[in-house]
Amino acid sequence: MTQAELFHPRPAAPAPVLPSPQNLAEDDAPFVFEDTEPVYRVAYTVRLLDYPAVDEALRGAEQRFRRELDRQLGADVVPALRAFQNASESGEADLTKAEIALAMRWAKAYDAARTAGFRDMGDTQEAYFEVGPV
């Protein structure tokens, strides 16, 4: 035993008190991960092109655009993009009603996301957001 231990003893750590299963409230029940649905992140990229700004402003605009696009379409971003591309490359007779509806949702969501992306930046006619699946 050293002098420090002799004159300045450490207090004993209290033993942890574990609650018995009977004392657990319903809110304290263990969390079961199997009951939750996984949140899938949609794999796509967003780039702001032809805008004369610094990198940080571009990243902020791209983040706002992506956040709004995710809010509008959720997990349907890539399918809606593909439906829009198919609709622009082919006629209405070649598409199903579901594809047409999804393409229309894309157009509306892209417009809302573009507005959110250019917020506080000023809009230019040349600048646009490019979205592509990964």
KETOR-363459 format. One record per residue: residue in three letters; x, y, z of N, C-alpha, C in turn. Coordinates in nm, 2 decimals. Layout:
(ala, (X, Y, Z), (X, Y, Z), (X, Y, Z))
...
This chain:
(met, (0.08, -0.12, 0.00), (0.00, 0.00, 0.00), (0.09, 0.12, 0.00))
(thr, (0.06, 0.22, -0.08), (0.13, 0.34, -0.09), (0.07, 0.45, 0.00))
(gln, (0.14, 0.56, 0.02), (0.09, 0.67, 0.10), (-0.04, 0.73, 0.04))
(ala, (-0.04, 0.73, -0.09), (-0.16, 0.79, -0.16), (-0.28, 0.70, -0.13))
(glu, (-0.26, 0.57, -0.14), (-0.37, 0.48, -0.11), (-0.41, 0.48, 0.04))
(leu, (-0.31, 0.51, 0.12), (-0.34, 0.51, 0.27), (-0.42, 0.63, 0.31))
(phe, (-0.38, 0.75, 0.26), (-0.44, 0.87, 0.30), (-0.56, 0.92, 0.21))
(his, (-0.56, 0.87, 0.09), (-0.67, 0.91, 0.00), (-0.73, 0.78, -0.06))
(pro, (-0.80, 0.71, 0.02), (-0.85, 0.58, -0.04), (-0.96, 0.61, -0.14))
(arg, (-0.97, 0.53, -0.24), (-1.07, 0.55, -0.35), (-1.20, 0.49, -0.29))
(pro, (-1.31, 0.56, -0.32), (-1.44, 0.51, -0.28), (-1.47, 0.39, -0.36))
(ala, (-1.53, 0.30, -0.29), (-1.57, 0.17, -0.36), (-1.68, 0.20, -0.46))
(ala, (-1.67, 0.14, -0.57), (-1.78, 0.16, -0.68), (-1.90, 0.08, -0.64))
(pro, (-2.01, 0.15, -0.64), (-2.14, 0.07, -0.61), (-2.16, -0.04, -0.71))
(ala, (-2.21, -0.14, -0.66), (-2.24, -0.26, -0.75), (-2.36, -0.22, -0.83))
(pro, (-2.36, -0.25, -0.96), (-2.47, -0.21, -1.05), (-2.59, -0.30, -1.00))
(val, (-2.70, -0.23, -1.00), (-2.83, -0.29, -0.96), (-2.90, -0.32, -1.09))
(leu, (-2.92, -0.44, -1.12), (-2.99, -0.48, -1.24), (-3.14, -0.50, -1.21))
(pro, (-3.23, -0.44, -1.29), (-3.37, -0.45, -1.26), (-3.41, -0.60, -1.29))
(ser, (-3.50, -0.64, -1.20), (-3.55, -0.78, -1.23), (-3.65, -0.77, -1.34))
(pro, (-3.68, -0.88, -1.41), (-3.77, -0.88, -1.52), (-3.91, -0.83, -1.48))
(gln, (-3.95, -0.85, -1.35), (-4.08, -0.81, -1.30), (-4.09, -0.66, -1.29))
(asn, (-3.98, -0.59, -1.27), (-3.99, -0.45, -1.25), (-3.98, -0.37, -1.37))
(leu, (-3.96, -0.43, -1.49), (-3.95, -0.36, -1.62), (-4.09, -0.30, -1.65))
(ala, (-4.09, -0.17, -1.69), (-4.21, -0.11, -1.74), (-4.23, -0.15, -1.88))
(glu, (-4.34, -0.13, -1.94), (-4.37, -0.17, -2.08), (-4.28, -0.08, -2.17))
(asp, (-4.25, 0.04, -2.14), (-4.16, 0.12, -2.22), (-4.02, 0.08, -2.22))
(asp, (-3.98, 0.00, -2.11), (-3.84, -0.05, -2.10), (-3.82, -0.18, -2.16))
(ala, (-3.92, -0.23, -2.23), (-3.91, -0.36, -2.29), (-3.80, -0.36, -2.39))
(pro, (-3.72, -0.47, -2.41), (-3.61, -0.47, -2.51), (-3.67, -0.45, -2.65))
(phe, (-3.58, -0.38, -2.72), (-3.62, -0.35, -2.86), (-3.59, -0.47, -2.95))
(val, (-3.69, -0.51, -3.03), (-3.68, -0.62, -3.12), (-3.65, -0.57, -3.26))
(phe, (-3.54, -0.59, -3.32), (-3.50, -0.54, -3.45), (-3.57, -0.61, -3.56))
(glu, (-3.62, -0.73, -3.54), (-3.68, -0.80, -3.64), (-3.82, -0.74, -3.68))
(asp, (-3.88, -0.66, -3.59), (-4.01, -0.60, -3.62), (-4.00, -0.48, -3.70))
(thr, (-3.88, -0.42, -3.72), (-3.87, -0.30, -3.79), (-3.84, -0.33, -3.94))
(glu, (-3.89, -0.24, -4.02), (-3.87, -0.25, -4.16), (-3.74, -0.17, -4.20))
(pro, (-3.65, -0.23, -4.28), (-3.53, -0.16, -4.31), (-3.56, -0.05, -4.40))
(val, (-3.48, 0.06, -4.39), (-3.49, 0.18, -4.48), (-3.39, 0.16, -4.58))
(tyr, (-3.43, 0.15, -4.70), (-3.33, 0.13, -4.81), (-3.30, 0.27, -4.87))
(arg, (-3.17, 0.29, -4.89), (-3.13, 0.42, -4.95), (-3.12, 0.40, -5.10))
(val, (-3.18, 0.49, -5.17), (-3.19, 0.47, -5.31), (-3.05, 0.52, -5.37))
(ala, (-3.00, 0.43, -5.46), (-2.87, 0.46, -5.51), (-2.87, 0.54, -5.64))
(tyr, (-2.85, 0.67, -5.63), (-2.85, 0.76, -5.74), (-2.76, 0.88, -5.71))
(thr, (-2.71, 0.94, -5.81), (-2.62, 1.06, -5.79), (-2.69, 1.18, -5.84))
(val, (-2.65, 1.29, -5.78), (-2.71, 1.42, -5.82), (-2.59, 1.52, -5.84))
(arg, (-2.58, 1.58, -5.95), (-2.48, 1.68, -5.98), (-2.54, 1.81, -6.04))
(leu, (-2.49, 1.92, -5.99), (-2.53, 2.05, -6.04), (-2.43, 2.09, -6.15))
(leu, (-2.48, 2.11, -6.27), (-2.39, 2.13, -6.38), (-2.41, 2.27, -6.44))
(asp, (-2.31, 2.33, -6.49), (-2.31, 2.46, -6.56), (-2.36, 2.58, -6.47))
(tyr, (-2.32, 2.57, -6.34), (-2.35, 2.68, -6.25), (-2.22, 2.74, -6.20))
(pro, (-2.20, 2.87, -6.22), (-2.08, 2.94, -6.18), (-2.08, 2.97, -6.03))
(ala, (-2.03, 2.87, -5.95), (-2.03, 2.89, -5.80), (-1.92, 2.81, -5.75))
(val, (-1.89, 2.83, -5.62), (-1.78, 2.75, -5.55), (-1.84, 2.62, -5.51))
(asp, (-1.74, 2.53, -5.47), (-1.78, 2.39, -5.45), (-1.88, 2.37, -5.33))
(glu, (-1.86, 2.45, -5.23), (-1.95, 2.44, -5.11), (-2.09, 2.48, -5.14))
(ala, (-2.11, 2.58, -5.22), (-2.25, 2.62, -5.27), (-2.31, 2.51, -5.35))
(leu, (-2.23, 2.45, -5.44), (-2.28, 2.34, -5.52), (-2.32, 2.22, -5.44))
(arg, (-2.24, 2.18, -5.34), (-2.28, 2.07, -5.26), (-2.40, 2.10, -5.18))
(gly, (-2.42, 2.22, -5.13), (-2.54, 2.25, -5.06), (-2.67, 2.25, -5.14))
(ala, (-2.65, 2.30, -5.27), (-2.76, 2.29, -5.36), (-2.80, 2.14, -5.40))
(glu, (-2.69, 2.06, -5.42), (-2.72, 1.92, -5.45), (-2.78, 1.85, -5.34))
(gln, (-2.74, 1.88, -5.21), (-2.81, 1.82, -5.09), (-2.95, 1.86, -5.08))
(arg, (-2.98, 1.99, -5.10), (-3.12, 2.03, -5.09), (-3.21, 1.97, -5.20))
(phe, (-3.15, 1.96, -5.32), (-3.22, 1.89, -5.44), (-3.25, 1.75, -5.40))
(arg, (-3.15, 1.67, -5.35), (-3.17, 1.53, -5.32), (-3.27, 1.51, -5.21))
(arg, (-3.26, 1.60, -5.11), (-3.35, 1.58, -4.99), (-3.50, 1.60, -5.04))
(glu, (-3.52, 1.70, -5.13), (-3.65, 1.73, -5.18), (-3.70, 1.61, -5.27))
(leu, (-3.61, 1.56, -5.35), (-3.65, 1.45, -5.44), (-3.68, 1.33, -5.36))
(asp, (-3.60, 1.30, -5.25), (-3.64, 1.19, -5.17), (-3.77, 1.21, -5.10))
(arg, (-3.80, 1.33, -5.06), (-3.92, 1.36, -4.99), (-4.04, 1.34, -5.08))
(gln, (-4.02, 1.38, -5.21), (-4.13, 1.37, -5.30), (-4.16, 1.23, -5.35))
(leu, (-4.05, 1.15, -5.38), (-4.07, 1.02, -5.44), (-4.03, 0.90, -5.35))
(gly, (-3.96, 0.93, -5.24), (-3.92, 0.82, -5.16), (-3.83, 0.72, -5.23))
(ala, (-3.87, 0.59, -5.22), (-3.79, 0.48, -5.28), (-3.81, 0.47, -5.43))
(asp, (-3.90, 0.56, -5.49), (-3.94, 0.55, -5.63), (-3.86, 0.64, -5.72))
(val, (-3.75, 0.69, -5.67), (-3.67, 0.79, -5.74), (-3.61, 0.73, -5.87))
(val, (-3.54, 0.62, -5.86), (-3.48, 0.56, -5.98), (-3.59, 0.50, -6.07))
(pro, (-3.69, 0.43, -6.02), (-3.80, 0.39, -6.12), (-3.87, 0.50, -6.19))
(ala, (-3.89, 0.61, -6.11), (-3.96, 0.73, -6.17), (-3.87, 0.79, -6.28))
(leu, (-3.74, 0.80, -6.25), (-3.65, 0.85, -6.35), (-3.65, 0.76, -6.48))
(arg, (-3.65, 0.63, -6.46), (-3.65, 0.54, -6.58), (-3.78, 0.55, -6.65))
(ala, (-3.89, 0.57, -6.58), (-4.02, 0.58, -6.65), (-4.03, 0.71, -6.73))
(phe, (-3.97, 0.82, -6.67), (-3.96, 0.95, -6.74), (-3.88, 0.94, -6.87))
(gln, (-3.76, 0.87, -6.86), (-3.68, 0.85, -6.97), (-3.75, 0.77, -7.08))
(asn, (-3.82, 0.67, -7.04), (-3.89, 0.58, -7.13), (-4.00, 0.66, -7.20))
(ala, (-4.07, 0.74, -7.12), (-4.18, 0.82, -7.18), (-4.13, 0.93, -7.28))
(ser, (-4.01, 0.98, -7.25), (-3.96, 1.08, -7.34), (-3.90, 1.02, -7.47))
(glu, (-3.87, 0.89, -7.46), (-3.81, 0.83, -7.58), (-3.91, 0.75, -7.66))
(ser, (-4.03, 0.72, -7.61), (-4.13, 0.65, -7.68), (-4.26, 0.71, -7.67))
(gly, (-4.36, 0.66, -7.74), (-4.49, 0.72, -7.75), (-4.58, 0.67, -7.63))
(glu, (-4.69, 0.73, -7.61), (-4.78, 0.70, -7.50), (-4.84, 0.56, -7.52))
(ala, (-4.85, 0.51, -7.64), (-4.91, 0.38, -7.67), (-4.82, 0.27, -7.62))
(asp, (-4.69, 0.30, -7.61), (-4.59, 0.19, -7.57), (-4.58, 0.18, -7.42))
(leu, (-4.64, 0.27, -7.34), (-4.63, 0.28, -7.20), (-4.76, 0.23, -7.13))
(thr, (-4.74, 0.18, -7.01), (-4.86, 0.15, -6.93), (-4.90, 0.27, -6.85))
(lys, (-5.02, 0.26, -6.80), (-5.07, 0.38, -6.72), (-4.99, 0.40, -6.59))
(ala, (-4.94, 0.30, -6.53), (-4.85, 0.31, -6.42), (-4.72, 0.38, -6.45))
(glu, (-4.66, 0.35, -6.57), (-4.54, 0.42, -6.61), (-4.57, 0.56, -6.64))
(ile, (-4.68, 0.59, -6.70), (-4.71, 0.73, -6.73), (-4.73, 0.81, -6.61))
(ala, (-4.80, 0.75, -6.51), (-4.82, 0.82, -6.38), (-4.69, 0.84, -6.31))
(leu, (-4.60, 0.74, -6.31), (-4.47, 0.76, -6.25), (-4.39, 0.86, -6.32))
(ala, (-4.40, 0.87, -6.45), (-4.32, 0.98, -6.52), (-4.38, 1.11, -6.49))
(met, (-4.51, 1.13, -6.47), (-4.56, 1.26, -6.43), (-4.52, 1.29, -6.29))
(arg, (-4.51, 1.19, -6.20), (-4.47, 1.22, -6.07), (-4.32, 1.27, -6.07))
(trp, (-4.24, 1.21, -6.16), (-4.10, 1.25, -6.17), (-4.09, 1.40, -6.21))
(ala, (-4.17, 1.44, -6.31), (-4.16, 1.57, -6.36), (-4.20, 1.67, -6.25))
(lys, (-4.30, 1.64, -6.18), (-4.35, 1.73, -6.07), (-4.24, 1.73, -5.95))
(ala, (-4.19, 1.62, -5.92), (-4.09, 1.61, -5.81), (-3.96, 1.68, -5.85))
(tyr, (-3.92, 1.66, -5.98), (-3.79, 1.73, -6.03), (-3.81, 1.88, -6.02))
(asp, (-3.93, 1.93, -6.06), (-3.95, 2.07, -6.05), (-3.94, 2.13, -5.91))
(ala, (-4.00, 2.05, -5.82), (-4.00, 2.09, -5.67), (-3.86, 2.09, -5.62))
(ala, (-3.78, 1.98, -5.66), (-3.65, 1.97, -5.61), (-3.55, 2.07, -5.67))
(arg, (-3.58, 2.11, -5.80), (-3.50, 2.21, -5.86), (-3.52, 2.35, -5.79))
(thr, (-3.64, 2.38, -5.75), (-3.67, 2.50, -5.68), (-3.60, 2.50, -5.54))
(ala, (-3.60, 2.38, -5.48), (-3.54, 2.37, -5.35), (-3.39, 2.38, -5.36))
(gly, (-3.33, 2.32, -5.47), (-3.19, 2.33, -5.49), (-3.14, 2.46, -5.52))
(phe, (-3.21, 2.54, -5.59), (-3.16, 2.68, -5.63), (-3.20, 2.78, -5.53))
(arg, (-3.27, 2.74, -5.42), (-3.31, 2.84, -5.32), (-3.18, 2.91, -5.26))
(asp, (-3.19, 3.04, -5.25), (-3.08, 3.12, -5.20), (-2.96, 3.13, -5.29))
(met, (-2.97, 3.07, -5.41), (-2.85, 3.08, -5.50), (-2.88, 3.16, -5.62))
(gly, (-3.00, 3.18, -5.66), (-3.02, 3.25, -5.78), (-3.03, 3.15, -5.90))
(asp, (-3.12, 3.17, -5.98), (-3.14, 3.07, -6.09), (-3.08, 3.12, -6.22))
(thr, (-3.02, 3.03, -6.29), (-2.97, 3.06, -6.42), (-3.03, 2.97, -6.52))
(gln, (-3.04, 3.01, -6.64), (-3.11, 2.93, -6.74), (-3.02, 2.81, -6.79))
(glu, (-2.88, 2.83, -6.77), (-2.79, 2.72, -6.82), (-2.77, 2.61, -6.72))
(ala, (-2.79, 2.64, -6.59), (-2.76, 2.54, -6.49), (-2.88, 2.44, -6.48))
(tyr, (-2.84, 2.32, -6.45), (-2.94, 2.21, -6.43), (-2.88, 2.10, -6.34))
(phe, (-2.97, 2.02, -6.28), (-2.93, 1.91, -6.20), (-2.94, 1.78, -6.28))
(glu, (-2.83, 1.71, -6.28), (-2.83, 1.58, -6.35), (-2.84, 1.47, -6.25))
(val, (-2.94, 1.38, -6.27), (-2.97, 1.27, -6.18), (-2.94, 1.14, -6.26))
(gly, (-2.87, 1.05, -6.19), (-2.84, 0.92, -6.26), (-2.83, 0.81, -6.16))
(pro, (-2.88, 0.69, -6.20), (-2.87, 0.58, -6.11), (-2.72, 0.53, -6.10))
(val, (-2.69, 0.47, -5.98), (-2.56, 0.43, -5.96), (-2.54, 0.29, -6.01))
